[in-house]
Structures are given as C-alpha cells and as structure tokens.
Amino acid sequence: MAITSANQLELLQTAEAVAREKMIDPGLVVEAMEESLARAAKSRYGAEMDIRVKIDRKTGVARFTRVRTVVEDDAVENYQAEMTVAQARQYMPDPKVGDEFAEEVPPVELGRIAAQSAKQVILQKVREAERERQYDEFKDRVGTIINGVVKREEYGNIIVDIGRGEAVLRRNEKIGRESYRPNDRIRVFIKDVRREPRGPQIFLSRTAPEFMAELFKMEVPEIYDGIIEIKAVARDPGSRAKIAVVSYDNSIDPVGACVGMRGS
C-alpha cells in the first residue's frame, strides 16, 4: 500500500523533519512510524492479533501483515496470534515450532485521532533516541571541561545548554557567591553521566577539585605537555585553593610556571 492519505503523508513529513532537526538516524523514526501504524491496525483488527507493518524506505510503501506463530499443541494461549503444527500445515509445507506465518491484511487509513496518537508515538521514540545519542556522546567526556549556556533555574539547580543536549549543575556543585541568569555563558566540569529512569542525565560541577586541575591543564602549557604534573588539589570553592605540583624538568620551576615568578 502506498502511503497516499493526507494524514500518512503528514506523518512521513514529520518523521523526516524531526530526524533532520534532532540529527538522528531517519531509520529510527521510520521504525517508530511502523510501530504507530501497527497500533492503529490493532485497534481495527483486534488487540490480540500480532499485526506488523513494514515501510519501504525508498518507495514509502507500507505492508500490513498478520503474523501467527507455530507452537506446541498444548501451548496455544492466543488463538489470534498462535496456531498448532497441524493447523500450520494448511499454510506451510513443513511447519516447525517457532516458525511464523505472515499473511497480508488490508491497510488501515488513519483518522485524525489515530494520526495524532501515531505522532505522539513517533515523537516519544525520537526523544528516546535523542537521549541515547546524548549518553553515547558524553559518557566518554566525564572528567573534562565544557562551555555551556545557562537556560533556566529549577529548584536551585541550573539547567545548562551544552550544545546537543542539556545538563544539570546542582546547587551543591555551584560556587556559593555566583549567580546565573538565562543566556549567561558558563564553563563547567562534567562530573558524571549516568542512566536514570527518566533518561540519561549529565551532571556538572564548578566546585570539584578536578575542575581546577583541568583548568590548569588548559592554561599552563607545561602541565598540558606533561612536563609538570599536578599531584593533588585542595579547594575552598570561591575562596581559596592549593595545588601540589612536581616538575620532571630540572630547568623548570613548577610553582613559577603555574602561578608566576612572584607567586601571585
């Protein structure tokens, strides 16, 4: 069945636009579309049926099929989606347990409500794919510094736009005397990236001792090149800090290289 109805054309356009905007694999959006069409078909043919939809990625042709699985004679629980070996012989030459028999069924035209529901399924799948992409992108960047833009404050926590996602600067990770307003640029330390029930979360810090160590690596060439090594960092965030450094080149004073010849 070619997707020709206005609602289905709108779904295809939505899928393509969202994939481009979110920079995710268009195939993931098409899979979400197939799932949404299958749900709409089940509402027509019956929820107990195993209805599957496959959309041709090139032509846009959608094929609706009803699938029945071959099971043991005493294992049939759903007569709409399962059949015995004896029953399967009517459709297959040599059926075995676990085989699937698919037969094409008439396509389902989406009404307005079904189309809206299908859009929600697609957008939900896109959000999940976007969160997964964000996790994959940032999980290996824990322990590094990143620049971001303050978006808003939620219960004392700062939500930071870090380019292709959002991250959280918790209230206990902020320097006490600092205040932030929307659109302020901010430099932060990626402290942790982990999966949570609501999706992958990126946690930032401006008080971590490692933040200062990374700043020195960025600002002092000798540390970046490995000539000077930071051995330890102690901080009273917003007030004072100390770092212990060692030089592997006798001609370079580690303290002078880090804070200046006069120690200021």
C-alpha positions in Angstrom: 0.0 0.0 0.0 1.5 3.3 -1.0 1.1 5.9 1.7 -1.2 8.3 -0.1 -3.7 9.7 2.6 -3.1 13.2 3.8 -2.6 12.1 7.4 0.0 9.5 6.4 1.9 11.9 4.2 1.9 14.3 7.1 3.4 11.6 9.2 6.2 11.0 6.7 7.0 14.7 6.6 7.0 14.9 10.4 9.4 11.9 10.5 11.8 13.4 8.0 11.7 16.8 9.6 12.3 15.5 13.1 15.1 13.3 12.0 16.9 16.2 10.4 16.3 18.6 13.3 17.4 16.1 16.0 20.3 14.7 13.9 19.3 11.1 14.5 19.1 8.1 12.2 16.0 8.5 10.0 15.6 4.7 10.2 14.7 5.1 13.9 11.9 7.5 13.1 10.6 5.1 10.4 10.6 2.3 12.9 8.6 4.4 15.3 6.2 5.1 12.4 5.8 1.4 11.7 5.0 0.8 15.4 2.4 3.6 15.4 0.7 2.2 12.3 0.7 -1.3 13.8 -1.0 0.1 16.9 -3.7 1.7 14.7 -4.2 -1.5 12.8 -4.6 -3.5 16.1 -7.4 -1.1 17.1 -9.2 -2.1 14.0 -8.4 -5.8 13.7 -8.2 -6.7 17.4 -5.6 -6.1 20.1 -4.9 -9.9 20.4 -3.7 -10.1 16.8 0.0 -9.7 16.0 -0.1 -7.0 13.3 3.2 -5.8 11.9 3.9 -3.0 9.5 6.9 -2.7 7.2 7.6 0.6 5.3 9.8 0.5 2.3 12.5 3.1 3.0 12.7 4.1 -0.7 9.2 4.0 -2.0 7.2 4.7 1.1 5.0 1.6 0.5 3.6 0.2 3.8 2.8 -3.5 4.0 0.4 -4.7 6.8 0.7 -8.3 7.8 -0.9 -10.6 10.4 1.6 -12.9 11.9 0.9 -16.2 13.6 3.5 -18.3 15.4 3.6 -22.1 15.4 3.6 -23.5 19.0 3.1 -26.9 20.6 -0.4 -28.3 20.6 -0.9 -27.7 24.3 0.8 -24.3 24.4 -1.7 -22.3 22.5 -2.8 -19.3 24.6 -3.8 -16.8 22.0 -5.7 -18.2 19.0 -5.4 -15.0 17.1 -1.6 -14.9 17.1 -0.7 -18.6 17.6 -1.5 -21.9 15.9 -0.6 -25.6 16.3 1.7 -27.5 13.9 -1.3 -29.3 12.5 -3.1 -26.0 11.8 0.1 -24.6 10.2 0.2 -27.4 7.7 -2.7 -25.7 5.9 -0.4 -22.8 5.1 3.1 -24.2 5.2 4.7 -27.3 3.7 6.8 -28.4 6.7 6.0 -26.2 9.8 8.1 -26.4 13.0 7.5 -24.9 16.4 8.7 -21.3 16.3 8.0 -20.8 12.7 5.9 -17.7 11.7 3.3 -17.5 9.1 2.5 -14.0 7.7 -0.5 -13.0 5.6 -1.2 -9.6 4.2 -4.2 -7.7 5.6 -5.9 -4.6 4.2 -4.2 -1.4 5.2 -5.6 0.9 7.8 -6.4 4.6 6.9 -5.5 6.8 9.8 -8.3 9.1 11.1 -7.5 12.4 12.8 -7.3 10.9 16.4 -5.2 7.9 15.3 -2.9 10.2 13.3 -2.3 12.4 16.4 -1.7 9.3 18.5 0.8 8.0 15.9 2.6 11.3 16.0 3.0 11.0 19.8 4.5 7.5 19.4 7.0 8.9 16.8 8.0 11.8 18.9 8.4 9.7 22.0 10.7 7.3 20.1 12.6 10.3 18.8 13.1 11.6 22.3 14.4 8.2 23.5 16.8 8.1 20.5 18.0 11.6 21.2 18.7 10.8 24.9 20.6 7.7 23.9 22.7 9.7 21.4 23.4 12.2 24.1 24.5 9.5 26.5 26.8 7.9 23.9 28.3 11.3 23.1 29.1 12.4 26.6 29.8 9.2 28.6 33.4 9.3 27.5 33.8 13.0 28.3 33.5 12.6 32.1 36.3 14.5 33.7 36.6 17.2 31.0 35.6 20.8 30.9 32.9 22.1 28.6 31.4 25.5 27.8 27.6 25.9 28.0 24.8 28.5 28.2 22.5 28.9 31.2 18.9 28.1 30.2 16.9 28.3 33.4 16.9 27.5 37.1 14.9 24.7 38.7 14.6 24.4 42.4 18.1 25.9 42.9 19.6 23.7 40.1 20.9 25.3 36.9 20.0 23.7 33.6 22.8 24.3 31.1 22.6 24.0 27.3 25.7 22.1 26.3 25.1 22.1 22.5 23.3 18.9 21.6 21.6 18.4 25.0 21.0 19.7 28.5 22.9 19.1 31.7 22.4 19.9 35.3 24.5 22.0 37.6 23.2 21.1 41.1 23.0 23.6 43.8 25.7 21.9 45.9 28.0 22.0 42.9 27.8 25.7 42.4 30.2 28.3 43.9 28.2 29.9 46.6 28.6 33.6 45.7 28.0 33.1 42.0 24.6 33.9 40.4 23.5 32.9 37.0 20.9 34.4 34.6 19.5 32.9 31.4 21.9 33.1 28.4 25.0 33.5 30.6 27.9 31.6 29.2 29.5 29.2 31.8 32.4 26.9 31.9 31.7 23.7 33.8 33.3 20.3 34.6 31.5 17.1 33.5 31.3 15.2 36.8 29.1 12.3 35.9 27.0 10.8 33.1 24.6 8.1 34.0 21.3 6.4 33.1 18.3 7.1 35.2 14.6 6.1 34.9 13.8 9.4 33.2 16.6 9.0 30.8 20.4 9.6 30.7 21.5 12.6 32.8 24.6 14.7 32.6 25.8 16.2 35.9 28.1 19.2 36.1 30.3 20.8 38.7 32.2 24.1 39.4 33.4 23.1 42.9 35.1 19.8 42.1 38.9 19.8 42.8 39.3 18.1 39.4 37.7 21.2 37.8 40.7 23.3 38.9 43.2 20.7 37.8 41.6 20.7 34.3 41.7 24.5 34.2 45.4 24.5 35.0 46.0 21.9 32.2 44.3 24.3 29.8 46.1 27.4 30.9 49.6 26.1 31.7 51.4 24.6 28.6 53.9 22.7 30.8 51.1 20.8 32.5 49.4 20.1 29.2 52.7 18.7 27.8 53.3 16.5 30.8 56.5 18.4 32.0 54.7 19.4 35.2 52.3 17.1 36.9 49.5 18.0 39.4 49.8 15.7 42.3 46.9 16.9 44.5 44.3 19.7 44.7 42.5 21.2 47.7 39.8 23.8 47.4 37.5 26.0 49.4 35.4 26.9 46.3 35.1 30.6 45.8 37.6 31.4 48.4 41.0 29.7 48.1 42.7 26.7 46.7 46.0 24.9 46.8 47.6 22.5 44.3 50.7 20.3 44.7 52.8 20.1 41.5 56.1 18.4 40.5 58.3 19.2 37.6 60.1 16.4 35.6 62.5 19.0 34.1 65.1 20.4 36.5 65.2 23.6 34.5 61.5 24.5 35.0 60.2 25.8 38.3 56.7 24.2 38.7 55.4 26.9 41.0 56.7 29.7 38.8 55.2 28.1 35.7 51.8 27.7 37.4 51.4 31.0 39.4 54.1 33.3 38.2 57.6 34.1 39.3 56.5 36.1 42.4 53.9 33.5 43.4 51.0 35.8 42.9 
